Amino acid sequence: MSSQLEALRRHTIVVADTGDFETMRALRPTDATTNPSLILKAVQKDAYRPLLDRTAREHRGAAPSEITDRLLVAFGRQILEIVPGRVSTEVDARLSFDTRATVERARGIIALYEAAGVPRERVLIKIASTWEGIQAARLLQEEGIHCNLTLLFSLVQAAACAEAGVQLISPFVGRIYDWHKKAAGAQWDEAAQSGANDPGVQSVARIFDYYKAYGITTEVMGASFRNVGQILALAGCDLLTISPELLAQLDATEGDVPARLVLPAEDRPAPERVPGGEIAFRTLLNEDAMASEKLSEGIRLFVADARKLDVLISQAAA
């Protein structure tokens, strides 16, 4: 019998959520995603520190933001030598509320990739799913720069991304689960809230159904998993980006993985359309305490790690 990882590949494109090259070589994902936290974690390991030191040394005197982007692209280039598909490279989270700056930074990242011979079709620019980030993605998509909208916790964010023509979205599972578990406190029933009943799983399934019901071509990539059960409950999603630890668990476990997300039945009524426009977006997001809180928290965490990476780069360039 095949492993659960191999069984999952029959329904879903498997993506590695890591900056660790050896994990990718061992577990053979199609795509890979990175973020400031993952790159920060990677460059603190002996195996990857030379990549940081070399990049900082070769571009000593450049602005820290330029060195950071060159480091991200250096990681991305090596990842693309391992995976056959795409790599996601994130725009600095400090620009999450600045449409123009996000567009300019994304263009710069793509220019670095193309100068190194990497076609833009193999790169996804990751941007936080704020209103400003989604509008930046709209402009970038019109230029043929494909975007991955991250830190996505609600249907209203997903609907706005679809309206903007975004290539791919990364709705989070684990952080939604975390929020509901914390909010429930002693009343939380882990067994009753697992699998298809997990609030994070339900959020992604709702977005998947919405997209398929309306023929939206934006890809749905479930992200941020806390356990294998959440992954198995989303088998059939377009893509799933999974940490090395959970990829290894799936690879070490034999068993079949049936598809859980499937195209909506033709006789099933389509879900209600989410209203478009900035006012509706901000209003509906504000009414969703979980999504509002996790989006803000996620940006703060990525910004904190981006600042730590700045320090390491400055030290390496000194």
Disulfide bonds with the S-S distance in Angstrom:
none
